[in-house]
Amino acid sequence: MNFIKLNTVILLLIASLALQGQTKKELEELYKDANSYYYFEDYEEALALFLQVYNKYPENYNLCFRIGVCYLNIPGYKHQSIPYLEKAATNTKRNYNEQSVLETKAPYDAVFYLGNAYFITNQLDKARKTYQKFKDLIKDEQSWNLAYYDHQVSTIKNSEILQTLPINFFRNNLGDLFNNRFANYNPIISGDEKTIAYTTKQRFYQAVYISRKNGETWGNPVNITLDLQVDGNCSTLSLSYDGNELYLFKDDSQDGNIYVSHFLNGAWSPMKKLNETINTKYYETHASVSKDGQKLYFTSNRKGGLGDQDIYVSTRVSGDIWSPAENLGATINTSLNENTPFITIDGTTLFFSSEGHNNLGCYDVFYSQKRADGAWSTPINLGYPINTTDDDLFFAPIGNGSRGLMAIFDKEGFGEQDIYQYDVFVPKYQKSIITSGDLLKINPDNRINFIVIDTINKSGLALTDFAKSGITALNDPKKNVKLFFNGREYELRDQVEKRNLITAQLQTSSVVKDEKIPPIAMISSPLVTDVNITQEKDFSTVQNRVNQLKGTSDSTRSLKSKTNADMLNDSKNTLGLSSDAYILGEANYLAEILTILSSNNSQSKVVDALNKDWHFPSSLLKLRISQFAMAVDSAGNKEEMLNTFTRFMDLLCSSEFVTLKNQSRTISGHDSNQAFVYLLKQLIDRASPELAEFIERVYQKYPTVNSFAKLWKLMRKEDPALFQKLLPEIVRLLAEISVETYIGLPEDQKFKLYEKITASAESKTNWWFLLIILGFVTLSTAGYFFFKRKHE
């Protein structure tokens, strides 16, 4: 740890020396680069650049605010946000210009996030006062996320109560076999307790490690990242009972997805993305599988949930194909975020993290038991100090849940983040401890199984005979185990060496009897992989409808004449067990929208590009969208196509049509154009290196841009020749991303978008009609007076 800190100091010194030679223009470029990373939520990269600029401009309060927010979003470093946010909070203003590089004052947000920083570091009284200061500043303005404010204030009260009721537990560092100088996290263990997997944040990538148990000894962890053939970074989520099926998470350009790998013929297979019932256009973050391999508990912020992110369950159909997901309901899910669900091997207890139950702070670990009727019991907070006022996620239970693995930041650990085993004394897994005051009542002959706790001298020392105490075999050779008892922390040592110390008894009893849960039958309906569609496309009605909207002809009934309920019923009737048949209808609706957005010259080309074969399985949807984009690319008239799809993308940039992650943790009352940034990042990630560099260069130069129309205008101005060269690629990517985003919308959102577009078209039609009438009346009146005068 000291070696790492020394390296960090040396690097910062070198950066500081280099900074002395930097010009003002170079610093401005650094600041723009930092802002780009900041808006894309890459806080570590942004922080490194912000700190360089801060060394030159320490009195820039906006810079202090951004540095504080960066630290507040980097696990293990959140406490370092306090001095920067404290400074920023001394100079705030109401009309804060987020987009301006000239802004030197901080927004009111700085005060609220300072309250969060105090809360996370368990400075509850300071947090309460700072939240009140924020409330006084904003004066109940409705543009702020006051629900988040109210949640934080009420959680402080919960935290104060829960911290007076600490639970007892052992905490055991797994040692240097699994921990090193890097951050080691997301530890998981198979149900048979013979395989451990975890993720290590190496210098340039995230590595996935696997260790197998040989007898009572764990083998050296093996890096399997190359076997997984990861394109980017991934992290461990869960293992099957036999340890041969590994679930992983990967962020695919702001689209979180669940993957799986299988151990076959002595090697791990390349990771494979799960089917569309699990992975959607929204953000899926975690998945764990039941002992029998038939149930997958996972999290998603898809539409139709109860909160920002909910827990769902799906049943295995066959292989890696899973049935449509079922929400676990309001007992488990809240209006905020739930995450990292794990089911115990007996299938009766669900461990998960939540922001919305009876919390100590941010995310806390909870557990809920499945009752005889299949319903889940009210979740119980695992307790303080396992749960803290910071984020506490990813408690992976072992066996029936009395033990578990979790990674934490510990200054006494081996590295940045270490993996620990917990042995929990919660009511379901009750253990009783007899302290020194009751020692004389105990028969000395039974003391061989006792734990010794010096509660009189408060020396922080506890002793046991490890061979006979019931402590599990995962203890590292150094026996670096701690006992948390009545809110205090004790070092555990072997009592064989200290037999003269006071002892206390450790007894294990089962308070709650295991319930017999009847097996849940698998869904018998097979997944439909292909369909026989006989419906024909009729694009003539589309053109008629557009003509009507633009005031040139009559039209037959089309989508606009349907009600919202009609559309939803149509989709339900068409979908059935598969979404394949519904795709056909999408082409008609999409054609109408795009032709409305097109000029008269490009309408037929858009319809022609859509008028291809849409009879295909839903699994080929992305391929079909790519084919459509290529058809647009080859249709000619690139400028017209650019205008059409730019209008479409800018409409989709509305936050009502793009769902972003972690919305509940945003207090800001100003619009930060997150939806635009979200779609822009998708475009950059898919672009060629030349186009990606061009977009990023212009965006950094003009950070106030908030629409694709403005972005293309600025790029054309920056380098007209390069823009013309890249125009075909821009059009193709716009077509691909906009159509993909549209098709991924829920039905009610599609109808809302359709109404928005057609209402605008009809409004224009009505205005033209009124202008024609007005012109006719004006000419008639003028003619009347002209002939009247002439007659006179």
C-alpha positions in Angstrom: 0.0 0.0 0.0 2.8 2.4 0.9 4.5 1.6 -2.4 1.4 2.5 -4.3 1.0 5.8 -2.4 4.6 6.7 -3.1 4.2 6.1 -6.8 1.1 8.2 -6.8 2.9 11.1 -5.1 5.8 10.9 -7.6 3.3 10.9 -10.6 1.5 13.9 -9.2 4.8 15.7 -8.7 5.8 15.0 -12.3 2.5 16.2 -13.5 2.8 19.4 -11.4 6.3 20.1 -12.8 5.0 19.6 -16.4 2.1 21.9 -15.7 4.4 24.8 -15.0 5.3 24.9 -18.7 1.7 24.7 -20.0 0.2 27.7 -21.7 -3.3 29.1 -21.0 -4.5 27.6 -24.3 -3.2 24.2 -23.3 -5.0 24.4 -20.0 -8.2 25.3 -21.7 -7.8 22.3 -23.9 -7.2 20.1 -20.8 -10.4 21.6 -19.2 -12.4 20.8 -22.3 -11.1 17.2 -22.4 -11.9 16.8 -18.7 -15.5 18.1 -19.3 -15.9 15.5 -22.1 -15.0 12.7 -19.8 -17.2 14.3 -17.1 -20.3 14.3 -19.2 -19.7 10.7 -20.2 -19.5 9.8 -16.5 -15.9 8.6 -16.9 -15.0 10.3 -13.6 -11.5 8.8 -13.1 -10.3 10.2 -16.4 -12.0 13.5 -15.8 -10.5 13.8 -12.3 -7.0 13.4 -13.5 -7.3 16.3 -15.9 -9.4 18.5 -13.6 -6.7 18.2 -10.9 -4.0 19.4 -13.4 -6.0 22.5 -14.2 -6.9 23.1 -10.5 -3.2 23.4 -9.7 -3.1 26.5 -11.8 -6.6 27.9 -10.9 -7.3 26.8 -7.3 -9.9 29.6 -6.8 -12.2 28.4 -9.6 -15.2 27.2 -7.6 -16.9 25.5 -10.5 -13.7 23.4 -10.9 -13.8 22.6 -7.2 -17.4 21.4 -7.6 -16.5 19.1 -10.5 -13.5 17.6 -8.8 -15.7 17.0 -5.7 -18.4 15.3 -7.9 -15.7 13.1 -9.5 -14.4 11.9 -6.1 -17.9 11.3 -4.9 -18.5 8.9 -7.8 -15.3 6.9 -7.4 -15.6 4.1 -4.8 -12.9 4.2 -2.1 -12.2 7.9 -2.7 -15.5 9.5 -1.8 -14.2 11.0 1.4 -11.7 13.1 -0.7 -14.6 15.0 -2.2 -15.2 16.9 1.1 -12.6 19.7 0.9 -13.4 20.5 -2.7 -17.2 20.5 -2.1 -16.7 22.6 1.1 -14.8 25.2 -0.9 -17.3 25.1 -3.8 -20.2 25.5 -1.4 -18.9 28.9 -0.3 -19.4 30.5 -3.7 -22.6 29.4 -5.5 -25.1 31.1 -7.6 -28.6 30.5 -8.8 -28.1 31.1 -12.6 -25.2 28.7 -12.9 -24.2 28.1 -16.6 -23.2 24.4 -16.7 -22.0 24.5 -20.3 -19.8 27.6 -20.2 -16.0 27.2 -19.8 -16.0 30.7 -18.4 -18.2 29.8 -15.4 -16.1 30.2 -12.2 -18.9 29.8 -9.5 -20.5 26.6 -8.4 -24.2 25.6 -8.7 -26.4 25.1 -5.6 -25.9 21.4 -6.3 -22.5 21.7 -4.6 -24.2 22.3 -1.2 -26.4 19.2 -1.6 -23.6 17.0 -2.7 -21.5 18.2 0.2 -24.4 16.9 2.4 -24.0 13.6 0.6 -20.3 13.5 1.3 -20.8 14.2 5.0 -23.5 11.5 5.0 -21.3 8.9 3.3 -18.6 9.5 5.8 -21.0 9.1 8.7 -21.0 12.8 9.7 -24.7 12.8 10.2 -25.2 16.0 12.0 -23.2 17.9 9.4 -25.1 16.2 6.7 -28.5 17.2 8.2 -27.4 20.9 8.6 -26.0 21.0 5.0 -29.2 19.5 3.5 -31.2 22.2 5.3 -28.9 24.9 4.0 -29.5 23.6 0.5 -33.3 23.6 1.1 -33.1 27.2 2.2 -31.1 28.2 -0.9 -33.6 26.7 -3.5 -36.7 27.8 -1.6 -38.8 24.8 -2.6 -38.4 25.4 -6.3 -40.2 22.5 -8.1 -37.5 22.2 -10.8 -35.3 20.3 -8.3 -35.5 16.6 -7.5 -37.0 17.2 -4.0 -38.0 13.5 -3.7 -34.2 12.7 -3.6 -33.8 15.4 -0.9 -36.6 14.1 1.2 -35.2 10.5 0.9 -31.8 11.6 2.1 -33.1 13.5 5.1 -35.4 10.6 6.2 -32.5 8.1 5.8 -30.4 10.1 8.3 -33.0 9.3 10.9 -33.0 5.6 10.0 -29.2 5.6 10.2 -29.1 7.0 13.6 -31.5 4.3 14.9 -29.9 1.4 13.1 -26.4 2.3 14.3 -27.6 1.9 17.9 -28.5 -1.7 17.2 -25.2 -3.2 15.8 -25.0 -6.9 14.8 -22.2 -9.3 15.7 -20.2 -11.1 13.0 -16.7 -12.3 12.0 -14.9 -10.7 9.2 -12.0 -12.7 7.6 -9.6 -11.3 5.0 -9.1 -14.1 2.4 -5.4 -13.3 2.4 -2.8 -12.7 -0.3 -3.9 -15.7 -2.4 -7.0 -13.7 -3.5 -6.0 -10.2 -2.6 -3.1 -8.1 -4.0 -2.2 -4.4 -4.4 -5.0 -3.8 -6.9 -8.8 -3.6 -6.3 -10.3 -7.1 -6.1 -14.1 -7.2 -6.1 -17.3 -9.0 -7.1 -16.3 -12.2 -5.3 -18.6 -15.2 -6.0 -18.5 -18.8 -4.8 -20.2 -21.9 -6.3 -22.9 -23.6 -4.3 -20.7 -26.7 -3.7 -18.0 -24.3 -2.4 -15.3 -25.6 -4.7 -14.9 -22.7 -7.1 -14.3 -19.0 -6.5 -14.4 -16.2 -9.1 -13.7 -12.5 -8.8 -12.6 -9.4 -10.7 -9.4 -7.5 -10.4 -8.9 -4.0 -11.7 -5.5 -4.3 -13.3 -3.6 -1.3 -14.6 -5.1 -1.3 -18.1 -8.1 -3.7 -17.9 -10.4 -5.7 -15.7 -9.2 -9.3 -15.2 -11.5 -12.2 -14.3 -9.9 -14.8 -12.0 -11.0 -18.4 -11.2 -9.7 -20.6 -8.3 -10.6 -24.2 -7.8 -10.4 -26.1 -4.5 -8.3 -29.3 -4.3 -9.3 -31.1 -1.1 -9.1 -28.4 1.6 -6.7 -26.2 -0.3 -7.5 -23.4 -2.8 -5.5 -23.4 -6.0 -3.7 -20.3 -7.4 -6.3 -18.1 -9.1 -6.1 -18.3 -12.9 -6.7 -15.3 -15.2 -9.4 -16.4 -17.8 -10.0 -13.0 -19.4 -8.4 -14.2 -22.7 -10.5 -17.3 -22.8 -13.6 -15.2 -22.4 -12.6 -13.1 -25.5 -13.8 -9.9 -23.9 -14.1 -6.9 -26.1 -13.6 -4.2 -23.5 -14.1 -4.8 -19.7 -16.4 -7.3 -17.9 -16.9 -8.3 -14.3 -18.0 -11.4 -12.4 -21.7 -11.8 -11.3 -22.4 -15.4 -10.2 -21.5 -19.1 -10.6 -23.7 -22.1 -11.0 -23.9 -24.7 -8.2 -21.2 -26.9 -9.8 -19.0 -23.9 -10.7 -19.0 -24.6 -14.5 -21.3 -21.7 -15.5 -20.1 -18.2 -15.0 -22.3 -15.1 -15.4 -20.7 -11.7 -16.2 -21.6 -8.1 -16.7 -20.4 -5.9 -19.6 -21.3 -2.3 -20.4 -21.8 -2.1 -24.1 -21.7 1.7 -24.7 -24.1 2.6 -21.9 -26.1 -0.5 -22.5 -25.5 -2.9 -19.6 -25.8 -6.5 -20.5 -25.5 -10.0 -19.0 -23.2 -12.6 -20.5 -22.5 -16.3 -19.7 -19.5 -18.6 -20.2 -19.3 -22.4 -19.8 -16.4 -24.5 -18.5 -16.1 -27.1 -21.3 -13.3 -29.6 -22.0 -11.0 -27.9 -19.5 -11.4 -24.3 -20.7 -13.9 -21.5 -20.4 -15.9 -20.7 -23.5 -16.0 -17.2 -25.1 -18.7 -15.2 -23.2 -22.1 -15.1 -24.8 -24.8 -12.5 -24.5 -28.1 -13.8 -23.0 -31.2 -13.5 -25.1 -33.5 -10.5 -25.4 -35.9 -11.5 -22.6 -32.9 -10.8 -20.3 -31.0 -8.1 -22.2 -32.9 -5.1 -23.5 -32.1 -1.7 -24.7 -32.1 -0.7 -21.1 -29.5 -1.3 -18.3 -29.2 -4.8 -16.9 -26.5 -4.9 -14.2 -26.6 -8.2 -12.3 -27.7 -11.9 -12.5 -27.5 -14.9 -10.3 -28.7 -18.5 -10.9 -30.5 -20.9 -8.5 -29.0 -24.2 -7.4 -31.0 -26.2 -9.9 -30.1 -23.8 -12.7 -33.7 -23.1 -13.6 -34.2 -19.6 -12.1 -32.2 -16.4 -13.0 -32.6 -13.5 -10.7 -31.5 -10.3 -12.4 -31.8 -6.5 -12.3 -32.9 -4.1 -15.0 -34.2 -0.5 -15.3 -36.5 -1.5 -18.2 -39.9 0.2 -18.6 -42.8 -1.1 -16.6 -40.8 -1.5 -13.3 -41.7 -0.2 -9.9 -38.6 2.0 -9.6 -35.4 3.1 -11.3 -33.9 -0.4 -11.2 -35.9 -3.6 -10.2 -35.2 -7.2 -9.6 -36.8 -9.8 -12.0 -36.8 -13.5 -12.2 -36.8 -15.7 -15.4 -37.1 -19.4 -15.9 -34.7 -21.3 -18.2 -36.3 -22.6 -21.3 -33.3 -24.5 -22.7 -29.6 -24.0 -22.8 -28.9 -20.2 -22.5 -32.5 -19.2 -23.5 -34.6 -17.7 -20.7 -38.4 -17.0 -20.5 -39.9 -13.6 -20.3 -39.1 -12.0 -17.0 -41.4 -11.5 -14.0 -41.0 -8.5 -11.6 -40.5 -9.7 -8.0 -43.1 -7.1 -6.9 -43.5 -4.3 -4.4 -42.3 -6.2 -1.4 -38.8 -6.4 -2.9 -38.7 -3.5 -5.4 -39.1 0.1 -4.4 -39.3 3.4 -6.2 -35.5 3.6 -6.1 -32.7 1.2 -7.1 -32.4 -2.5 -6.2 -29.3 -4.4 -7.3 -27.0 -7.5 -6.9 -29.7 -10.2 -6.0 -28.4 -13.7 -4.8 -30.5 -16.7 -3.9 -29.3 -19.2 -1.3 -28.8 -22.8 -2.3 -31.9 -23.9 -0.5 -33.9 -21.4 -2.6 -35.6 -19.8 0.5 -33.6 -16.6 1.1 -32.9 -13.7 -1.3 -30.0 -11.4 -0.5 -29.9 -8.1 -2.4 -28.9 -4.4 -2.1 -31.4 -1.6 -2.1 -31.6 2.2 -1.8 -35.3 2.3 -0.9 -36.0 0.1 2.2 -35.1 0.9 5.8 -31.6 2.1 4.9 -28.5 3.3 6.8 -27.3 5.4 3.9 -26.9 4.6 0.2 -27.2 1.0 -0.9 -27.6 -1.5 2.0 -27.7 -5.3 2.0 -31.1 -6.8 2.8 -32.4 -10.3 2.9 -36.0 -11.7 2.4 -37.3 -15.2 3.0 -39.7 -17.0 0.7 -42.8 -18.1 2.6 -44.8 -21.3 2.1 -47.2 -19.5 -0.2 -44.3 -18.4 -2.5 -44.5 -14.8 -1.5 -41.5 -12.9 -0.2 -41.3 -11.6 3.4 -40.6 -7.9 4.2 -36.8 -7.4 3.6 -34.6 -7.1 6.7 -31.6 -4.9 6.8 -28.5 -7.1 7.3 -27.4 -4.6 9.9 -24.7 -2.2 11.0 -21.7 -2.2 10.7 -21.8 -4.6 7.7 -24.0 -2.0 6.2 -22.6 1.6 6.4 -23.6 5.0 5.3 -21.8 4.4 2.0 -22.8 2.0 -0.8 -22.8 -1.6 0.3 -23.4 -4.0 -2.6 -22.6 -7.5 -3.7 -23.0 -9.7 -0.6 -22.6 -13.2 -2.1 -24.1 -15.7 0.3 -22.4 -19.0 1.0 -24.6 -22.1 1.7 -27.8 -21.1 3.6 -26.6 -17.5 3.9 -25.0 -17.5 7.4 -21.8 -16.8 5.6 -21.0 -14.6 2.6 -18.3 -12.9 0.5 -18.0 -9.2 0.0 -15.3 -6.8 -1.1 -14.6 -3.7 1.0 -12.1 -0.8 1.2 -10.0 -1.4 4.2 -6.8 0.6 5.1 -5.4 -2.6 6.8 -6.0 -4.7 3.6 -3.5 -5.9 1.0 -4.6 -3.5 -1.7 -7.1 -0.9 -2.9 -10.1 -3.2 -2.3 -10.0 -6.6 -0.6 -12.2 -9.7 -0.5 -13.5 -10.8 2.9 -15.6 -13.6 4.2 -18.4 -12.7 6.7 -19.8 -15.0 9.4 -23.1 -13.3 10.3 -25.0 -13.5 13.6 -28.3 -12.2 12.3 -31.5 -13.7 13.8 -31.9 -16.4 11.2 -28.3 -17.6 11.9 -28.2 -16.7 15.6 -25.0 -17.2 17.6 -24.9 -16.4 21.3 -21.8 -15.0 23.1 -21.2 -15.1 26.8 -19.0 -12.3 27.9 -16.4 -12.1 30.7 -19.0 -11.3 33.4 -20.6 -14.8 32.9 -17.3 -16.7 32.7 -17.5 -18.1 36.2 -20.8 -19.8 35.5 -19.3 -21.9 32.7 -17.8 -25.3 33.3 -14.0 -25.0 32.7 -14.1 -28.3 30.9 -16.2 -26.8 28.1 -14.0 -23.9 27.5 -12.1 -25.5 24.6 -14.8 -24.2 22.2 -15.0 -20.7 23.7 -14.1 -17.4 22.2 -12.1 -15.1 24.5 -13.1 -11.5 24.5 -11.5 -8.9 26.8 -14.4 -6.6 27.4 -13.1 -5.3 30.7 -9.8 -3.8 29.5 -11.2 -3.0 26.0 -8.0 -4.2 24.5 -9.6 -5.0 21.2 -8.4 -8.6 21.5 -10.4 -11.9 21.2 -9.1 -15.4 21.2 -10.3 -18.8 20.0 -9.1 -22.3 19.2 -9.5 -22.1 15.4 -9.4 -25.9 15.0 -12.5 -26.3 17.1 -14.4 -23.0 17.0 -16.4 -23.6 13.9 -14.7 -20.8 12.0 -14.8 -21.9 8.3 -11.9 -23.3 6.3 -11.5 -20.1 4.2 -9.3 -18.5 6.9 -6.0 -17.3 5.5 -2.8 -18.7 7.0 -2.2 -15.5 9.0 -5.7 -15.9 10.6 -6.4 -12.3 9.9 -9.9 -12.5 11.4 -11.9 -9.8 13.3 -14.9 -10.1 15.5 -17.4 -7.3 15.6 -19.3 -7.6 18.9 -21.7 -5.0 20.3 -20.5 -2.4 17.8 -16.8 -2.9 18.7 -14.0 -4.4 16.7 -11.8 -7.2 18.1 -8.7 -8.9 16.6 -9.0 -12.7 16.8 -6.0 -14.7 17.8 -5.4 -18.4 18.6 -6.2 -19.0 22.3 -4.0 -22.1 22.4 -1.1 -19.5 22.8 -3.0 -17.4 25.5 -4.9 -19.9 27.7 -5.0 -17.5 30.7 -7.4 -15.0 29.1 -11.1 -14.7 29.9 -13.3 -16.7 27.6 -16.8 -16.5 26.1 -18.8 -19.2 24.6 -19.7 -19.5 20.9 -22.9 -21.5 20.3 -24.7 -21.9 17.0 -28.4 -22.5 16.9 -31.0 -22.5 14.1 -33.7 -20.0 15.0 -35.7 -20.3 11.8 -36.5 -23.8 10.5 -36.1 -24.4 6.8 -39.4 -24.5 5.0 -40.0 -27.1 2.4 -40.6 -25.3 -0.8 -42.5 -27.2 -3.6 -40.5 -27.3 -6.8 -41.6 -24.7 -9.4 -42.5 -26.2 -12.8 -40.8 -25.0 -15.8 -42.6 -23.1 -18.5 -43.7 -25.7 -21.0 -44.1 -23.3 -24.0 -41.1 -23.4 -26.3 -39.5 -20.2 -27.4 -40.7 -19.2 -30.8 -37.7 -18.8 -33.1 -39.5 -18.3 -36.4 -43.0 -17.5 -37.6 -45.0 -17.8 -40.8 -46.1 -14.3 -41.6 -48.7 -13.8 -44.4 -49.4 -10.1 -43.8 -48.3 -7.9 -46.7 -46.7 -4.5 -46.5 -48.8 -1.6 -47.9 -46.7 1.5 -48.1 -49.2 3.3 -50.3 -51.2 4.2 -47.3 -48.1 5.7 -45.7 -47.6 8.0 -48.7 -51.3 8.9 -48.7 -51.1 9.7 -45.0 -48.1 11.9 -45.5 -49.8 13.7 -48.3 -52.8 14.4 -46.2 -50.6 15.8 -43.4 -48.9 18.0 -45.8 -52.2 19.1 -47.3 -51.9 17.6 -50.8 -54.5 14.8 -50.9 -57.0 12.6 -49.0 -55.9 9.5 -47.1 -57.2 6.2 -45.8 -57.2 5.4 -42.1 -53.6 5.0 -40.7 -51.8 5.0 -37.4 -52.9 8.5 -36.4 -56.5 7.5 -36.4 -55.9 4.8 -33.8 -56.1 5.5 -30.1 -53.3 4.8 -27.7 -55.3 1.8 -26.5 -55.7 0.5 -30.1 -52.0 0.5 -30.6 -51.3 -1.3 -27.3 -53.9 -3.9 -28.2 -52.5 -4.3 -31.7 -49.1 -5.0 -30.3 -50.4 -7.5 -27.8 -52.4 -9.3 -30.4 -49.6 -9.3 -32.9 -46.8 -10.3 -30.5 -48.2 -13.4 -28.8 -45.2 -15.5 -27.7 -42.8 -13.8 -30.2 -42.1 -10.3 -31.3 -41.3 -11.4 -34.9 -44.7 -10.7 -36.4 -44.8 -7.3 -34.8 -41.6 -6.2 -36.6 -43.6 -6.1 -39.9 -45.9 -3.5 -38.6 -43.0 -1.4 -37.3 -41.9 -0.8 -40.9 -45.2 0.9 -41.7 -45.2 3.1 -38.7 -41.6 4.0 -39.0 -42.0 4.8 -42.7 -44.8 7.3 -41.9 -42.7 9.0 -39.2 -39.6 9.3 -41.4 -41.5 10.6 -44.4 -43.2 13.2 -42.3 -39.7 14.4 -41.2 -38.4 14.3 -44.8 -38.6 16.9 -47.6 -40.7 16.1 -50.6 -37.6 15.2 -52.6 -36.4 12.5 -50.2 -39.7 10.9 -49.1 -39.7 8.2 -51.8 -36.1 7.3 -51.0 -36.8 6.7 -47.3 -39.9 4.6 -48.2 -37.8 2.6 -50.7 -35.1 1.9 -48.1 -37.8 0.6 -45.7 -39.6 -1.3 -48.4 -37.5 -4.4 -48.1 -38.2 -7.8 -46.7 -39.2 -7.5 -43.0 -40.1 -11.2 -42.7 -37.4 -12.5 -40.4 -36.9 -13.8 -36.8 -36.6 -11.2 -34.1 -33.1 -12.4 -33.4 -32.0 -10.8 -36.7 -33.4 -7.4 -35.9 -30.1 -5.7 -35.5 -28.9 -7.1 -38.7 -32.0 -5.9 -40.5 -31.5 -2.4 -39.1 -27.9 -2.4 -40.3 -29.2 -3.4 -43.8 -31.7 -0.6 -43.7 -29.0 1.9 -42.8 -26.9 0.6 -45.7 -29.9 1.1 -48.0 -30.2 4.7 -46.8 -26.5 5.1 -47.4 -26.8 4.0 -51.1 -30.0 5.9 -51.7 -28.2 9.1 -52.8 -29.0 12.7 -51.8 -27.0 12.4 -48.6 -27.8 16.0 -47.5 -31.6 15.3 -47.5 -31.0 12.0 -45.7 -28.9 13.7 -43.1 -31.6 16.3 -42.4 -34.3 13.6 -42.0 -32.4 11.4 -39.6 -31.0 14.4 -37.7 -34.5 15.6 -37.0 -35.4 12.1 -35.9 -32.4 11.8 -33.5 -33.0 15.2 -32.0 -36.6 14.2 -31.2 -35.4 11.0 -29.6 -32.9 13.1 -27.5 -35.8 14.1 -25.4 -35.4 12.6 -21.9 -39.0 11.2 -22.1 -37.8 8.8 -24.9 -34.3 7.8 -23.6 -34.0 6.1 -20.2 -30.8 6.8 -18.3 -29.4 4.9 -15.4 -29.3 6.2 -11.8 -31.7 9.0 -12.3 -32.7 9.0 -8.6 -29.3 10.2 -7.5 -29.5 13.5 -9.4 -30.6 16.6 -7.5 -29.9 19.1 -10.3 -32.6 21.4 -11.5 -30.9 22.3 -14.8 -30.9 20.3 -18.0 -27.5 18.7 -18.6 -28.6 17.2 -22.0 -27.8 13.7 -20.8 -30.0 12.1 -23.4 -28.1 13.8 -26.2 -24.8 12.8 -24.6 -26.1 9.2 -24.3 -26.9 8.9 -28.0 -23.8 10.8 -29.0 -21.6 8.3 -27.1 -23.3 5.4 -29.0 -22.5 7.1 -32.3 -18.9 7.8 -31.3 -18.4 4.2 -30.2 -19.6 2.8 -33.5 -17.8 5.4 -35.7 -14.6 4.9 -37.5 -11.5 6.3 -35.7 -11.4 9.3 -38.1 -15.1 10.2 -37.5 -14.8 9.6 -33.7 -11.8 11.9 -33.4 -13.5 14.6 -35.5 -16.7 14.5 -33.4 -14.8 14.5 -30.1 -12.6 17.4 -31.3 -15.6 19.6 -32.2 -17.6 18.6 -29.1 -14.7 19.6 -26.8 -14.3 22.9 -28.6 -18.0 23.6 -28.3 -19.3 22.0 -25.1 -22.5 23.9 -25.2 -23.8 22.0 -28.2 -27.0 20.0 -27.3 -28.4 18.7 -30.5 -27.2 16.8 -33.5 -28.3 19.6 -35.9 -26.0 22.0 -34.1 -23.2 19.5 -34.0 -23.2 18.9 -37.8 -23.3 22.6 -38.4 -20.2 23.1 -36.3 -18.4 20.2 -37.8 -19.2 21.5 -41.3 -17.8 24.9 -40.3 -14.7 23.3 -38.7 -13.6 21.3 -41.7 -16.0 21.3 -44.7 -14.0 18.9 -46.8 -13.6 16.3 -44.0 -17.3 16.6 -43.2 -18.3 15.9 -46.8 -15.9 12.9 -46.9 -17.5 11.4 -43.7 -21.1 12.4 -44.6 -22.0 8.9 -45.8 -20.8 7.3 -42.6 -22.6 9.9 -40.5 -25.9 9.2 -42.4 -25.5 5.5 -42.0 -24.8 5.7 -38.3 -27.7 8.1 -37.7 -30.1 5.8 -39.5 -28.9 2.8 -37.6 -29.0 4.3 -34.1 -32.2 6.3 -34.5 -34.2 3.3 -35.9 -32.7 1.0 -33.3 -33.6 3.4 -30.5 -37.1 3.9 -31.9 -37.8 0.1 -32.2 -36.6 -0.4 -28.6 -39.2 2.1 -27.2 -42.3 0.7 -25.4 -45.5 1.1 -27.2 -46.8 4.0 -25.3 -43.6 5.9 -25.9 -43.8 5.2 -29.7 -47.3 6.5 -29.7 -46.3 9.7 -27.8 -43.4 10.3 -30.3 -45.8 9.7 -33.2 -48.3 12.2 -31.8 -45.5 14.7 -31.3 -44.3 14.4 -34.9 -47.7 14.3 -36.6 -49.1 17.1 -34.5 -46.3 19.3 -35.7 -47.0 18.3 -39.3 -50.7 19.0 -38.9 -50.0 22.3 -37.3 -47.9 23.3 -40.3 -50.7 22.1 -42.6 -53.3 24.2 -40.7 -51.1 27.3 -40.9 -50.7 26.9 -44.6 -54.4 26.4 -45.0 -55.1 29.6 -42.9 -52.5 31.6 -44.9 -54.1 30.5 -48.2 -57.5 31.5 -46.9 -56.1 34.8 -45.6 -54.4 35.5 -48.9 -57.6 34.7 -50.8 -59.6 37.0 -48.6 -57.0 39.8 -48.9 -56.9 39.5 -52.7 -60.7 39.4 -52.9 -61.0 42.5 -50.7 -58.4 44.4 -52.6 -60.0 43.4 -55.9 -63.4 44.5 -54.6 -62.2 48.0 -53.6 -60.2 48.3 -56.8 -63.2 47.6 -59.1 -65.4 49.7 -56.9 -63.1 52.7 -57.3 -62.7 52.1 -61.0 -66.5 52.0 -61.4 -66.9 55.2 -59.4 
